Amino acid sequence: MMKNRSVPTDTVLPHVMYLCIPDALIWLSRVFGFVEHYRHGEPGGPISGAQVYAGNACIMLSRSRGRKTPGELGFGTQYLTVFVDDVDAHYARSTSEGARIVEELHETVYGERQYAAEDLECHRWLFSQHTRDLAPEDWGAKVAGKPKA
C-alpha cells in the first residue's frame, strides 16, 4: 500500500458499540468485508465483544450495555477511517450489498480516494486508499509541528 505523509495509518484501536454483536459481525463481514478474528463473552451468556480486521486495521466491537449507538441517538459522533488496497472494488461491494452511502467516491486534495457509508446501527465509516504521497504543506495545510518518527 502506498504511504501518504498527510494521512497516518494504524495508530488507533477503536471500540465500536453495537446492540447485537452477532448481527454486527454478519453485516460488517457481508457488506464491508471485515474478517472476524475472535469473539468473547461469559460462558452461556451473550457475546459481549469481538475483534475484526479490515485490511490492516483492527477494530473492537463491543455490546453497547447502556451506551447509545448513533442509530439510537439519531446522530453520529465520529467517522472511522479504514484504509483499503482497492477502494473502487470496496465501494462496488458496499453499494451492491446495500450500504447507505453518505459520501460518494471521490479524490481529496490531500491525496486520498475515498467514500463514506453508514453501517446497520448508523456508525459512519470512511474507506480510503492513498493515491498520492503529499506533505500537508503541498495542499495548503499549516503544520504546527513535525510528528516524531
N, C-alpha and C positions, 0 to 999 in steps of 0.2 A: 504494500500500500504506500502510496506517495505520502510524504510528510508535508505539512504546511505550517510554517512558523507562526501564522496568525491564529491557528486553532489547535491547541494541545489536546492529546487524547490519553485515555487510560489513567486518569488521575483521581477518579471518584468512584465509590461503590454505592450507588443509590439503593434505597429501600423503598419500594413502591407498595402502597396499601391496596388490597382488594378484599371485597366481601367474601368471595369464594375462590380459594386458591386453585382447586381443580378446574373450575371454569376458566380462570385466567390462563392457566397453563395450556389448555386446549386452544383457546382463542389466540394467544400470543404465538404459539407454535404454528398454527394453521395460517394466520394472516401475515405475521411479521417474520416467520421463520426462526423464532427463538428455539433454542435447544435446552431441554431440561438437564441439569446436572444432578441435582438431588432435591428431595422434599423431606420435611420433618414435622413432627408433632408428637403429642403424648400418645402412648400406646392405647389403641382403642378409641382415640378421640379424633377430632377433625384435623386435617392438615393445617398447620399454623404458619408454614413458610416453605419457600422453595428457592433454589438458586438456578438461574438460567443464563445462557450465553447468547449473545447476539454478535457474531463476528468475534472480535477480541474483547468486547465489553462483557463484564459480569454484572448481573443485576439480581438483587434480592427481592423476592415477592413476599409480603407479609400480610396475614389476615388482619383486617382493619381493627378489630376489637375495640370498638368505641371511637375510633378516629373516623372522620368522614372522608369519603372518596370525592373526587371532583364531580362525579355524577350526582352524588347526594347533596353536595354544596351548591351545585348549579353554576359553578365557575371553576376554572383551573388556577393553579398557583405557580406552575413551572412547566418547562419543556425538558424532556430528557433527550439528549443528543446521542445517537448511536452511529458510529462510522461503519460503513459497509463498502465492500470492494466494487460492487456494481449497483449504484443507486437506481439506474434506469430499470434494471431487472427487478429490484426490490419494489420499486414503485408499481411496476406492472403486476407483480404478485399481490401487493396490498390492495390495489384497486380491484383486481379480479376477484378477490376474496371479500370485498365489500367494506373495506376500511373507510371511515369517514375522513376524507382528505380536507384539511383545513388550510393548507398552503401548497399550491401546485408546485411541481418540479421546476426548478429554476437554478440559474447560476448566480452566485453572490459576487459582490465587488471584492471580497476578501478570499476568493479562490475556492469556494465550495459549490458543489452541485447538490441540491437538497430539496426535500419536501417534508411536510408535516402532516401527521394523521392523529386521530383520536382512537383509543382502544375501547373495549367494551364498557369500561367504567369512566370514560372521558378523560383519562390521562393523556396528555399531549406528548407525542414522540416526534422528534426531528431526525430524519435519516439523511446522512450526509456522506459525500465522497469528496476527498481532496482532488482538485483539478489543476491547481497551480500552487506553487510554493511562493507565498508572498510574505514579506515582512509587513507588520502593521503599518509602518510609515508609507509603504508602497501604495496603499489605498486611502490614505488620509487620516489614519488614527494617530493620536498623540500618545506616545509611550511614556509612562510615568517612571518606569524602571525596567531593567533587564531581569528576566527570570533567572534564577540560579540553575546551573546545569546539573 
